[in-house]
Amino acid sequence: MTHKYILATLTLSIVLAGCSAQNTIQDNRLRVDQIQARSSASTEDVEAEIQFGRELAARILARYRLSDNKGLQHYLNLVGRTLATNSGRPELTYYFAAIESSEINAYAAPGGYVFITTGAIKQMNDEAELAGVLAHEIAHITEKHIVKSVGIKGADSSAISSFSKLLGAANDPSRIAFSQAIDKALDYLFENGLQAEDEYQSDNTGTLIATQTGYDPSALHRYLERIKSKRTQLAVVNKTHPPFNQRLNQLNQLLTLEGLTTAPELRFAPRFKTNTTNQRG
Amino acid sequence: MLKRFITGSLALMLTTGLVQAETLYIQSQKAYLMGAPKFNAGKLLMLKKGDPVESIQRQGNWYQVTSNDSVGWLSKLLLKPHPPLEKVSILARADADFKENVRRRSSSIVTAGAARGLASEERSRIHQQNEANYYALKQLESLQTKEQELTRFSEALQPGGAQ
């Protein structure tokens, strides 16, 4: 009887040890996230992130002309800043801008700078789709994809803390390193793209941000499904993002997991059309 | 004696398997504690920015938490392990540095190209690609939205709000 009891106990111990190992892996991942979250909880780091993002934003604005449609710019900022209140980074001021281009694309620079092409807005049917795309870009910022990918790391500090050191330094090697970091970020935006995983994460997090804000959860999915065949206008997106079908599959999985369904009453099409009429012609 | 030892060991093992409680803080202006880990679940309690909650477990994109003796679920998007930071702005300083910035960055781009051993045409191409438009940037940063207007806009998105 005692032997059976010990045997059962041992079996249970092995099972629990397995669970514990699994938990340890998950805990480690959580801890890494938490350390990163805490490491960004200093004003100095956020300032560095914004300063890097500003420089990158100025370069994006040298490639594309800022739309002079003030009504549209104001509307983008209302939609974008409403989404940003649900994105978990209240320390940032977000700026949203329409840039003139027939390309279908949108860009995010660290620190809160988001750009969307007029070509992309023309393809949209309602405010929920606009929100889906802006929220995807917000997610790149909240998840610090560019900051992490540029990958400047100090001995015992996060990538962003190294940015602080870089920006604070007044010597030439630091300026060169800063400039090279900008080159690398431009390469991610216009040539080689971020990691596919970063794009899937932004699709998912963006959809959650838009849903949390009150928009149709299926909006980003609807938009991607509609534009995926427009090859000429998607030349940059196709070289910097994973294939559309894989992005759509990932989004389908998220919608199923969260039990989210399409919600036509949460698309706000009349308001979108009023505010983008001049743009859409 | 043996039984008591084994029972004690089991209890210890079970306890260490539990997720360690952690204090998390609300980052959005307001957040609803939900009855289940779903966006369409019932709202139990309204929490506001900076409120602390204790995590019990994480399930996908949701945390189960306790707050004011209530147990419920919050989206991971609304929580961070530190209190919300105040708004950070570098614009006042950036304004003062504006002209210096243009000169310094531009020259460092050329220096960076030279340091990487690039030929002069390549340097010139990279320099051209790296041109920065700080005037458009300032225009962008002047785009304001009033707090009241944002609140009205956001309220229209809630059930029953005017489209």
Interface residues (C-beta under 8 A of the other chain):
Chain A: T2 Y5 I6 T9 L12 S13 L16 C19 S20 N23 L30 Q34 A37 R38 A41 T43 V46 E47 I50 Q51 R54 E55 A57 A58 R59 L61 A62 R65 L66 Q73 H74 N77 L78 V79 R81 T82 T85 N86 S87 G88 R89 P90 E91 L92 T93 Y95 F96 A97 Y113 D172 R175 I176 F178 S179 Q180 I182 D183 L186 T205 L208 I209 T211 Q212 T213 G214 Y215 P217 L257 E258 G259 L260 L266 F268 P270 R271
Chain B: L2 K3 I6 S9 L10 M13 L14 T16 G17 V19 E22 Q27 S28 Q29 K38 F39 N40 K49 R58 G60 N61 S75 L77 L78 L79 K80 P81 H82 P84 L85 E86 K87 V88 S89 I90 A94 R104 R105 S108 I109 T111 A112 A115 R116 I126 Q129 N130 E131 A132 N133 Y134 A136 L137 Q139 L140 E141 L143 T145 E149 L150 F153 S154 A156 L157 Q158 G161 Q163
